Amino acid sequence: MKRYSLLFNYLAIGLLFSCQYEFPEPDQLSPDSGQADFSKMVTIGSSITAGVMDAALYNRSQVNSYAVILAKQMKEAGGGDFNVPDINAENGDLILSPTGGALGRLILTLNQNTGSILPTPVVPGDALTAFSGDKTALNNFGVNGLTLAQALLPASGNIQEPANPLFNPYYARFASDPGNSTPIGDAASALTDGGTFFVFWLGKNDVLPYALTGGAIPELLTSESDFSLRYQSALSTMLQASTEAKGAVGNIPNINELPYFSTVPWNALPLDNSLAGLANSVFTDYNNGLDNLVTAGMISDAERDLRKINFSAGQNGFVIDDKTLADLSEMGLPSIRQTNVNDKVALTTGQILGLSPGEDPTLIYGVTVPIADSYILLPAEQDEMEAQINAFNQIIATTVSANEDRLVLVDTKNLLERIGQGSVTANDIAISNSISPPYGAFSTDGVHPNARGSAVVANHFIEAINDKWNSTIPMANPNAYIGNDLPR
């Protein structure tokens, strides 16, 4: 069998249409702060607040974060300066890179030989460096990968113990007192020092790492009790830092709906008749074994049909490990099946699907070598994660409601749903839930919004803030912000 370069072939057509970004600004009311005060805003959050895009934090991504865009719009309604811990990196340090600085942000590239379009790291990247500016002047405390536990504990910034699972180098680089301070403590101190408004958007990373590892590590999903205790502690710290400051609180989007899990389709394996027949011959004994178990009354017809491997000419589901299947190992049958429409496939699957892990041409990922659990969100894992997100969002809503005189809930879960439905527009141009230029809202990593998507997020916060406190912060024009670059 031959190797396949599969990732994003199906994006090629979408990338060939016009890339016009300029549209007229909409008419807006005169800016006014209403019953709020934006003279000093402080933000605390995770990677989206920090400005991560394209799987890295780099100069262009940082200055186009939703927090920076929101502060820029607030400035027209009495807002003040908004200082970020400058990253000073043209390409950044790829989050998934095993060696810091070896690889940088992802960019879309076109393979001239195959015509496939795929996200490829920039080489070299930029090693993460310490922030050398004035830490006491910072407004943005967005930290890539920040969980609630990390936000509350000094181990997150302790550069003396980098092996601690709570250590976060993105916080350590600008921690006020590494090893003693905490992200929440630093944000609260900034709010105490003349802060008038804050944005609090934490909780996503108490779910996201579980999703990005395909549900293979259940411990990465925070328990409901731990989430409740940590969330209320973190938000209470901000509320107590300045008893007059008002705030906007974001909830957790449905991570199942991110383009990271929808860009590579479940049937992304193309085979012709010859290759399909050859692949099927590998599974003859396996399929016969399933039939024998049905005859013996040991498994149902439905179980057999789910597990049978059958390739045909055209687009195919690919072979995966499925730990939720009944264990038939004593019968000599592995827990494998082909993907189906109910599976969520990780974006990174496209980097190995159809390729060989070694020199043996008969070993092919997704055909004779099952794709590992870490690349697939199985239906049971999706359900578990969605239930946890709903539970977490209920905790968030209840906590905000208990402080409704000072807080407004920003329903980012609803925003992502509306983007997916095509009902979010920028001057009558629909913003899509994809990484495809020019109107895809997400950067090339499929998790974080690009600059245009960040403007959409900023507008969502502005709408909630304006409605709550009768302010008239002007809306940003998403079309003034670039989407993903076209393939190189």
N, C-alpha and C positions, 0 to 999 in steps of 0.2 A: 504494500500500500504506500501511497505517497503522502508527503506532508501537506498540510493545508494552512494557508494564512487566512484565518477566518474573521478576525475581529474587525467589526465595523464595515464590512463590505456593504451591508444593508444601510449604512449611513451615506454612502457615496452620492446617491441621487439627491438626498436632502441637502447636501452640501454644495450642490451646483447651482442653486438658485441665487437670486440677487442678494447682495450684502449691503443694502442701503441702510444707514443708521440715522440719517438726519430727518427730524420731524419737527413741526412747530411746537413751541411751548404752549400748554393749555392756559386759558385765562384763570387767574386765581385772585382771592381776596387779599387785601393788604395784610401783611404779616402782623400778628399780635400774639402775645403770650397767654392771653385770657386769664384764668385763675391759677396758672402755673408760673413758674420762674425757671428759665432755662439758662441763667447766667453762668452756672457751672454744672455741667452734666458729668456724671461718672457712670461708666459701663462695666459690668462684670459678666463674664460669660465664657464660652469655650471657643472652638476654632472659628465659627462663623463670626463671632464678635471680634476675634483677633484679625480676621481677614484672610484666612487660609483659602486658597483657590488652587486648582490644578495639582492637588496633593502636596502643596508646599506653602510656606509663608515667605513671600518675597516682596520687593518694593512695590510693584504695581498692584499686587493683590492687597497689601496692607492699606494703601491709601484709597482703595475702592471698597473697603468693608462697609457693610450696612451701617455700622456705628459711626464711621467717618462721614458717610453721606448724610445720616440723620443729624449729626452735629452741624454739618454745613447748612442744612435747611433750617435748623433751629437758630442759627446765628442771625438769620433774617428776622427772627421773632424775639430778639434780645439775648440769644445764646452767646456764650463766650468762647474762648480758645479751647481746642480739644487736642490734647497731646497724647501721642502713642509712643510706645517703646520701639523706636525705629529699628527695623531688622537689618538694614544696610546690606541687602543681598539682591542681586539681579535675578537669580534663578532659584534661590532658596535651597533648602535641604529636603529632598524627597522624603515624606513621612514614612514610606514603606522601605526606604533604603537601609540595607543592613549595616552600611558603614557611612557615618555622617559626612556629608559634603561630596560623596562620590557621584551622586546623581541629584539633579535638580528637578524643577517643576515639570509636569507633563505638558506636551504640546501635541496637537494632531499632526500626523505625518502621512504622506501619501507614498505608498510603495509603487514605484513606477513599473515594476515587473508584474505585480498581481492586481494592481488597482485598488487594493484594500487601504482603508483609512484607519489608523490606530493611534492611541495616545502613547507617546514615547518620551522617556525622560530626557531632559537636557543634560549634556555631559560637558564639563563637570558642573556639579552643583556648588552651593556655598555652605561651608560648615557653619553651624549655629554658633554665634558669638554673643558675648555679654553686652548688654545695653550700657552705653557709656554716658548717657545723658543724665538729666536731673530727674531722679526717681520721685522726688517730692512733688513734681509738677505734672505727673501723669494723670490722665483722665480715663484711659482705656485699659482695663484689666482683663481683656480677653486672652485666654490661654488655650492653645491647641491641646486637645485631648483631656481637658480638665473635667474630672468627675467631682461629685459633691464631696466625697471623702477627701480628695486632694485639695479642694477649695478650703477645707476647714483645718487641715493638719499641716504643721510646719515641715514634715518630711517631704512635702512636694517641692520645696525649694532648697533642700539640704544637699549642697554640692559635694559634701563629704561622704555621702552614702548614695551614690548613683545607682547601686543595685537594688535599693529599696523599691518594691513595686509601686509605692506611692510617689516616688520621685518623678518630677516633671521638668525636663530641661528648659521647656519654653517658659515656665514660671521662674525657674532658677536664674535665668538670664537677666531678669529685672526685679527680683525679689528685694524688698527694702532691707531685709536682714536675713540672708540665706540661712536656713536651718532653724530659724526662730519665728520669722513672719509667715503669714499665710496669704493666699490670694484674697480671701474675704476680708481679712484684717487690713490689708493694704488698700483695698477698695473702700472699706469703711473709713479708714483714716483720711483718704482723699475727700470723702463726702463730709466728714466732720470739719475739714478745713475749708469751709465756705461753700460746700456743695449745696445745690438747690434742687437737683433732679437726678434720678438715677434710672438706669435700665438694667434689669436683672434677667438673664436668660441662661439658666443652668438646668441640668437634668438630662440633656440629650446623650451625654457620654456615659450615663448609667444604663443605657440601652445599646447605643451604636456599636461599641466594640464586640458585643455579642453577635450583632448582625453581620459585621464585617468579617467575622471568623465563621460565618455560616452556621451559627448556633452550636459549634463544636465544643465550645467552652462554656458550659452553663453558669459557671461561677462569675462570668463577666456581666451577668444580668443582676443588677442590684435588687435586693428583696424590697417588698413594699414597706415593711416596717423600718428598714434602714433608710430608705429614701425619705419617708415621712419625717423622721427625726433629723436627718441631715438637712433636708430642704428648709424646714421651719427654722432650724438654727441659723442657717446661712442668711435667709431673708430677714429674720429678726435682727441679725447683726447690722444689716444695712438700714433697717427702719430705725434702729436705736442710735445709729451714728449721727443722724440729724433729724430731730423730731419734726422739723418743718418741711423737710424735703419730700416731694412726691415722686412716684416712680411708675415705670411701665414694666410689666412682667410677661415674658414670652413662655408659651408652653412647648410641648414636644411634638414635632410633626410625626406623621405615620411613616416610619423609616422604611417600611415595606414598599412605599411608593416612590422612593428615590430612584433616579435614573441608574444608579449603581446596580440596581436589581431589575432593570427593564431594558437596558441597552442591548445586552446579549440575549437573544430569544431562547426559549427552551429547546427549539428545534434548529439550532445553529449549525448542525453538522450536515454538509452537502455530500451526497454520494451518488455515483453513477451505478448502473446495473451491475457492472463487473465488481466494483468495490463492495456494493451491498451484499452480493452473493458470497463474496469471500469472507466478509465480516460475519454473515449469518452462519457460515460453516464452523466458525469458532465456537458457537454457542449451541450446537446441535445436542450435545450430551446434556448441557445445562437445561435446555428446554424440555428434553425428554424426561429428565429427572423430575421436573415440575409436573409434567403430565402423569408420571407414575405416582406421585404423592396425592394427586387428585383422585386417581383410581383407587388408591388405598384409603381414601377418606381422611387423609392427614392435613390437607389444606383445601380451601374452597376454590371454586372456579374463579371467583373474583381475585383471590390472592395470586393464583397462577397467572391470570391475565395481566395483573399489575406488574409482575416480576419477569414475564417473558421478554426476551430480547429479539427484536425483529426489525431489520433494516430494509429499506426500499430505496429505489431511485428517487432523488429529490432531497428535500430538507428533512433531517431526522433528529429525533431526540437522541441524546448521547447517554452512555452508560455511567451510572453514578453509584457510589456507596450510599445505602440508606439504612441508618441505624434503627429506624422505627419499624422496619420489617421484622416479621417473626424470624427467630434464629433457627436456621435450618442447617447449621454447620455440621451437626452430627450426621446429617444425610449427605454431606459432601457438597452442599450448595451454599454459595456465598450470599450475603444480603445486598444484592445489586438489582438494579432495574434501569430502564431508560427514563429520561426526564419526560415530563408531560406539562400540560398547560398550567398546572397548579404549582409548579416549582418556580422559585425566584433564583435566577442565575447571577452570580457575582460578575461584575465588569471584568475582573482579572481572569476569569475563565477563558476569555478569548485569547489570552497570551499563551495558553498551553493546549487548548482544544485542537485535536487533529495532528498534534506534533508528537514526536517520539522522545521519551525520557533518556534515551541512550542511542547506541549504535544499531540495535536490533530493529529493523524496519517493521517487524510484525508487532512491536509494542507501540500502541498509539493511544494517547489520552482520549478518553471518551468512547473508544471502541474496544480494544483489548485490555486497556488499563483504565479502570473506573476513575472518574473524577472524584476527588476526596470530598468528604462532608463539609470541609471548610470553605468550599466554593459554592455551596448550594444552601439556600434557605428552604427547608422542607415545609410542607403545609403545616405540620404540627408545630414547627419552630416559628413560623409566621404567626400562627394563632397565639402562641405563648407570648411572643413579643408584643403583638397588638393589644392583648389583654393587659400586659404590664404597662404599656404606654397609656392606655385608657385609665388605669388605676393611678398612675403617676399624675396624669393631667387632672384627675379629680382632686388629688391632694393639692395640686397647684391652684386650681380654681377655688377650693375651699379656703386656702390660706390667703389668697387675694381678696376673697369676699369678706373675710374677717377684718380686713384693713381697707375696705372700699373707699373710705374717705381720702386715703393717700395713694392708693394703687389702682391701676387699670390693667386688666388682663388682655394680652395681645394674642389672639388665637392663630398662631402660625400653623397649627395643624389644619385648620380650615383653609388657610392660604394655599398650602400645598395641594389640598384637594381641589381647589378652584383652578389652580394652574393646570392640574391634570385634566380638568374638564374643558380647558381652553377658554375659560371665562375671565381670565385676567389679561388685560390688554394695556398696551402703552400707545396712547393716541390711536386707538382702533386697530392696532396690530397685536395679535394674540401672542402672548409669551408662552412658550411650550415647556413641558416637563421633560427636558432632554438636554443633551450636550451638543446638539447640532446647531452650528451657526446658521443664520445670524440671530435667531430669536429663542434659542434654547436658554433657559434661565440658569442652567447649572454649568459649572466649570468642567474641565475634562476628567476630573476624578469621579463625577457622577454623584457626589455627596454634598459638596459646598457650592453655593451660588457663585456665578461669575459676577463681574462688575454690574452688568445689566440686571441680573437677578438680585444683587444686593440693593440696587435702587428700588426694585419692587418690594423687597423686604422692608426697607426704610420707609417706603410709603405706607405699608401696612401698619407699622408702628405709629406713623404720623396720623393716620386716620383715627386710630384708637385714642391717641393722646388728644387730638383736636376735639373729638366727640365727648371725651370725659371732662375736659376743662375749658371748653369753648375757646380754645386757642385757634389760630389760623396759621400754623406753620405751613409754608408753601410746600407743595408736593414736588418731589424730584421728577425729572423727565428721564425715564429709563433709557430712552433712545439717545440720550446724551452720553451714555456709558457703553463701552464696548462689550460685545459678547465674546465668545471664543474666537480666537484667531483662525482663519482658514488654514487648511493643511499646507505644510511646507513641502 
